[in-house]
Amino acid sequence: MFKKILIANRGEIAMRLIRTCKEMGIQTVAVYSKADEESLHVRFADEAVCIGPASSAESYLKSANIIAAAEITNADAIHPGYGFLSENSKFSKICQEHKIKFIGASPEMIDKMGDKASAKATMKKAGVPTIPGSEGIVDSLEDAQKIAQKIGYPIMLKATAGGGGKGMRIVPKAKDLLKAWEDARQESKASFDNDDMYIEKFIENPRHIEIQIIGDSKGEAAHLSERDCSIQRRHQKLIEETPSPFMTEKLRNEMGEAAVKAAKAVKYEGAGTIEFLVDKNRKFYFMEMNTRIQVEHPITEQVIDYDLIREQIKIANGEAISGKNYFPNLCSIECRINAEDPFNDFMPNPGRILNLHLPGGHGIRIDTHVYSGYIIPPHYDSMIAKLITTAQTREEAINKMQRALDEFLIEGVKTTIPFHQKVMAHPKFLSGKYTTKFMDTFEM
């Protein structure tokens, strides 16, 4: 087993990784920017190395600085968490070249599944249902017009290198295509230095349901059932739950089988997620694969009593998965607590936390890196905590979440707690009859 793992991340996920490493008897190295000097992950790791100024580009995205930190501390593995370099094939390759184990996907796998057009073609070949659209990159506006006419409007333009909603445009009618094509390409070029686009039929009012998968170096794969991530704002997830209230036993089995088929088709190694769109008739379509741990992984852990980080580390060490598919026997909900003002278009609200009280009690889990007196820096993602409740039934999990949110006190900065309180009392959420369009009509 690895003796020392460097954690190439920050915030709550860095704390999450440190905890499992400690339980496994593995030493940890934290890396941090100057803005994160007072962060909890720096305090609780066995060693800590400053890797640059506040800017992500000069610290958490600086491969050379992270590799240097691993070498001077004699770390034999690097866990990238999510975001930053977690799906960067060049970084995965650099780790290989320096004989440091990258606890994540191989460079080839990241490239294969990171390019959405290539991933779709791979899934189609493996027999996984895909959304009708272009066969690959669309070379010109003229080709886009022909494809759109063939599959019918509305369509979705997507950047092949996209993520987080960047480089995506819904095109309702033919007259809207020119502007959407130009805007999407421009945004994609600015965000990813790549303006390649592909086209998909736009699935109206879908559910966004993902299947957690694990695979090992021996070619075995299994699924850990689903998470419903349909409540989103600008393609950013806000609330996740498992099991999905939209799911049937038949659909769960079909989606689970498709996800395992997808993982085996690409010989996937590690923890990953197959994301699907599911239409009102419960027909599902492959959307993308995430070759890393997900923000929302705790709800899966809660309902099947399974440490996904431990499994990632064991697989990276060459161990086999159990070869068993898991199904939820409890209900779990996650609310992402962001330092944002939900009454002002979710404007980021960094600053000092003057007072903090975390909820507790049976079935409550909080993943966070903040504390009373902590200064939330303005340079990074605004998520400061994940509040997870778990219970025997969905109704009990919601009631527990309502109680926990009432107990969650953060003073000094505005947070999304009031937003989550309102969602937990919303008739559409309570009924489970919501889609990715939930936020279109939601009002604070």
ZIGI-V902937 format. One record per residue. N is the residue number from 1. NEAR is the number of other C-alpha atoms within 10 Angstrom. D_FIRST is the distance of its C-alpha to the first C-alpha in Angstrom with 2 decimals. Layout:
((N/NEAR/D_FIRST) (N/NEAR/D_FIRST))
This chain:
((1/13/0.00) (2/17/3.81) (3/14/6.37) (4/20/9.21) (5/27/10.47) (6/32/14.18) (7/28/16.21) (8/27/19.05) (9/28/21.38) (10/25/23.65) (11/22/25.39) (12/23/24.37) (13/23/21.42) (14/27/19.87) (15/24/20.46) (16/18/19.07) (17/22/15.69) (18/25/15.66) (19/17/16.40) (20/16/13.53) (21/21/10.99) (22/14/12.98) (23/10/13.00) (24/14/9.23) (25/12/9.48) (26/16/8.27) (27/18/11.22) (28/26/13.38) (29/25/16.07) (30/27/19.11) (31/28/21.57) (32/27/25.12) (33/21/28.62) (34/13/31.56) (35/18/32.65) (36/19/29.43) (37/16/29.55) (38/14/30.34) (39/22/27.82) (40/20/25.68) (41/31/22.33) (42/22/23.36) (43/13/24.12) (44/17/21.10) (45/22/18.31) (46/15/17.36) (47/15/18.94) (48/20/21.32) (49/20/22.96) (50/18/26.22) (51/23/26.29) (52/20/29.93) (53/15/32.93) (54/19/33.27) (55/16/33.68) (56/14/30.66) (57/12/31.76) (58/14/31.45) (59/23/28.18) (60/24/25.76) (61/21/26.97) (62/17/27.04) (63/21/24.29) (64/13/25.19) (65/18/24.90) (66/25/21.45) (67/21/20.13) (68/13/21.98) (69/21/20.38) (70/26/16.83) (71/14/18.07) (72/9/19.92) (73/17/17.09) (74/15/14.52) (75/21/12.26) (76/19/9.81) (77/23/10.17) (78/24/13.25) (79/23/14.11) (80/27/17.89) (81/25/18.93) (82/20/22.35) (83/16/25.34) (84/17/25.43) (85/19/23.22) (86/24/21.27) (87/24/23.51) (88/20/24.45) (89/19/24.01) (90/16/24.93) (91/22/22.13) (92/25/19.57) (93/17/21.16) (94/16/21.22) (95/23/17.45) (96/14/17.28) (97/10/19.95) (98/12/18.21) (99/11/14.97) (100/21/13.17) (101/20/11.33) (102/24/13.78) (103/27/12.53) (104/27/15.83) (105/24/18.35) (106/23/19.15) (107/19/22.29) (108/13/24.35) (109/18/23.48) (110/22/24.28) (111/19/27.52) (112/18/28.42) (113/22/28.08) (114/22/28.88) (115/18/32.36) (116/24/34.06) (117/25/36.77) (118/17/34.37) (119/24/32.18) (120/25/35.38) (121/16/36.51) (122/17/33.21) (123/24/33.42) (124/16/37.09) (125/13/36.41) (126/16/33.81) (127/12/36.52) (128/21/35.22) (129/18/38.28) (130/19/38.86) (131/18/41.51) (132/17/44.62) (133/22/44.90) (134/22/44.69) (135/15/42.93) (136/17/41.16) (137/19/42.12) (138/18/45.74) (139/11/47.56) (140/11/50.58) (141/13/52.46) (142/11/54.79) (143/13/51.95) (144/22/50.66) (145/14/54.17) (146/12/54.39) (147/22/51.05) (148/24/51.89) (149/14/55.26) (150/12/53.77) (151/16/51.19) (152/17/53.41) (153/17/53.06) (154/17/51.28) (155/25/48.42) (156/20/45.29) (157/25/44.63) (158/27/40.95) (159/27/39.29) (160/24/36.81) (161/21/34.52) (162/22/35.28) (163/18/33.44) (164/10/34.51) (165/14/37.99) (166/20/38.79) (167/28/41.02) (168/25/42.06) (169/21/45.70) (170/19/47.50) (171/21/50.74) (172/14/53.26) (173/13/56.08) (174/14/56.99) (175/9/58.77) (176/11/55.52) (177/21/53.53) (178/14/54.63) (179/11/53.68) (180/18/50.37) (181/21/49.48) (182/12/50.28) (183/15/48.58) (184/22/45.31) (185/23/45.08) (186/15/45.92) (187/18/43.30) (188/24/40.61) (189/18/41.55) (190/13/41.41) (191/15/38.05) (192/15/36.11) (193/12/38.39) (194/17/38.91) (195/20/41.96) (196/22/41.35) (197/26/42.38) (198/21/42.37) (199/26/44.43) (200/23/43.85) (201/20/46.29) (202/21/46.07) (203/17/45.25) (204/15/47.41) (205/16/46.21) (206/21/42.86) (207/25/39.93) (208/24/36.58) (209/27/34.09) (210/27/30.48) (211/24/28.10) (212/25/24.39) (213/26/22.47) (214/27/18.96) (215/27/18.25) (216/27/15.63) (217/17/15.57) (218/14/17.72) (219/15/20.53) (220/19/20.49) (221/28/21.39) (222/24/22.64) (223/27/24.38) (224/24/24.19) (225/25/27.93) (226/27/29.90) (227/26/30.58) (228/25/34.10) (229/23/34.20) (230/27/37.94) (231/22/38.99) (232/18/38.63) (233/15/40.66) (234/11/41.00) (235/14/38.06) (236/13/35.82) (237/19/34.50) (238/19/35.82) (239/21/35.17) (240/25/32.95) (241/26/33.13) (242/26/31.87) (243/26/33.44) (244/24/35.95) (245/17/39.50) (246/17/40.66) (247/18/38.48) (248/12/39.91) (249/7/38.12) (250/9/39.34) (251/15/38.15) (252/18/34.69) (253/15/34.28) (254/12/35.67) (255/27/33.54) (256/25/30.35) (257/18/31.24) (258/23/32.07) (259/30/28.77) (260/24/26.79) (261/19/29.24) (262/25/28.60) (263/28/24.80) (264/19/25.20) (265/17/27.96) (266/17/25.77) (267/17/22.63) (268/24/20.83) (269/28/17.05) (270/28/15.65) (271/29/17.87) (272/23/21.45) (273/24/25.00) (274/24/28.16) (275/23/31.15) (276/25/34.56) (277/23/38.10) (278/25/40.04) (279/16/43.84) (280/13/46.36) (281/7/46.71) (282/14/42.97) (283/13/42.52) (284/24/39.15) (285/21/38.28) (286/24/35.06) (287/21/34.96) (288/22/31.65) (289/25/27.91) (290/20/25.54) (291/26/22.29) (292/22/20.42) (293/22/20.08) (294/16/23.64) (295/17/25.38) (296/22/26.57) (297/18/23.32) (298/25/23.87) (299/27/26.87) (300/28/24.96) (301/16/22.39) (302/23/25.44) (303/23/27.33) (304/16/24.70) (305/13/22.48) (306/14/19.30) (307/14/16.67) (308/20/16.51) (309/24/14.13) (310/15/11.50) (311/20/12.41) (312/24/12.25) (313/24/8.67) (314/18/7.81) (315/22/10.44) (316/24/9.38) (317/16/6.23) (318/13/9.22) (319/15/9.75) (320/17/13.46) (321/21/15.50) (322/13/17.81) (323/13/20.71) (324/11/22.85) (325/16/25.04) (326/18/25.46) (327/18/28.76) (328/18/29.62) (329/15/31.30) (330/19/31.95) (331/25/33.27) (332/31/31.60) (333/28/33.02) (334/25/31.64) (335/25/34.01) (336/22/32.94) (337/22/34.62) (338/22/35.72) (339/25/37.75) (340/21/40.62) (341/18/44.25) (342/19/44.81) (343/14/48.56) (344/9/48.59) (345/9/46.94) (346/16/43.44) (347/14/43.90) (348/19/40.84) (349/18/41.53) (350/20/39.29) (351/16/40.24) (352/16/39.72) (353/18/38.85) (354/14/41.51) (355/14/40.56) (356/16/37.71) (357/12/37.56) (358/15/34.75) (359/17/35.66) (360/13/34.14) (361/9/34.71) (362/9/33.44) (363/15/31.76) (364/17/31.38) (365/20/28.19) (366/17/28.36) (367/17/25.77) (368/20/27.27) (369/19/27.03) (370/19/30.72) (371/19/32.72) (372/14/36.37) (373/13/37.44) (374/17/34.76) (375/19/36.28) (376/23/35.21) (377/15/35.28) (378/15/37.37) (379/11/35.11) (380/14/32.52) (381/13/32.40) (382/19/34.45) (383/18/32.11) (384/19/31.53) (385/19/30.34) (386/21/29.60) (387/24/31.48) (388/26/30.37) (389/29/32.46) (390/25/31.80) (391/21/34.46) (392/13/35.93) (393/14/38.21) (394/22/38.58) (395/13/41.65) (396/15/39.87) (397/23/36.96) (398/21/39.66) (399/16/41.59) (400/21/38.50) (401/26/37.82) (402/18/41.46) (403/14/41.28) (404/21/38.02) (405/20/39.50) (406/13/42.63) (407/13/40.58) (408/14/38.48) (409/14/40.33) (410/18/39.70) (411/13/42.59) (412/16/43.22) (413/18/41.98) (414/21/42.90) (415/26/40.27) (416/19/40.18) (417/23/40.40) (418/16/44.12) (419/19/43.30) (420/20/40.81) (421/17/43.35) (422/14/45.92) (423/21/43.73) (424/17/42.85) (425/13/46.62) (426/13/47.50) (427/11/49.21) (428/13/47.37) (429/17/43.95) (430/15/45.06) (431/10/46.36) (432/13/43.22) (433/12/45.62) (434/19/44.25) (435/23/43.22) (436/20/41.87) (437/16/45.47) (438/17/45.20) (439/15/45.28) (440/10/48.32) (441/6/50.67) (442/11/48.75) (443/10/50.57) (444/10/49.58))
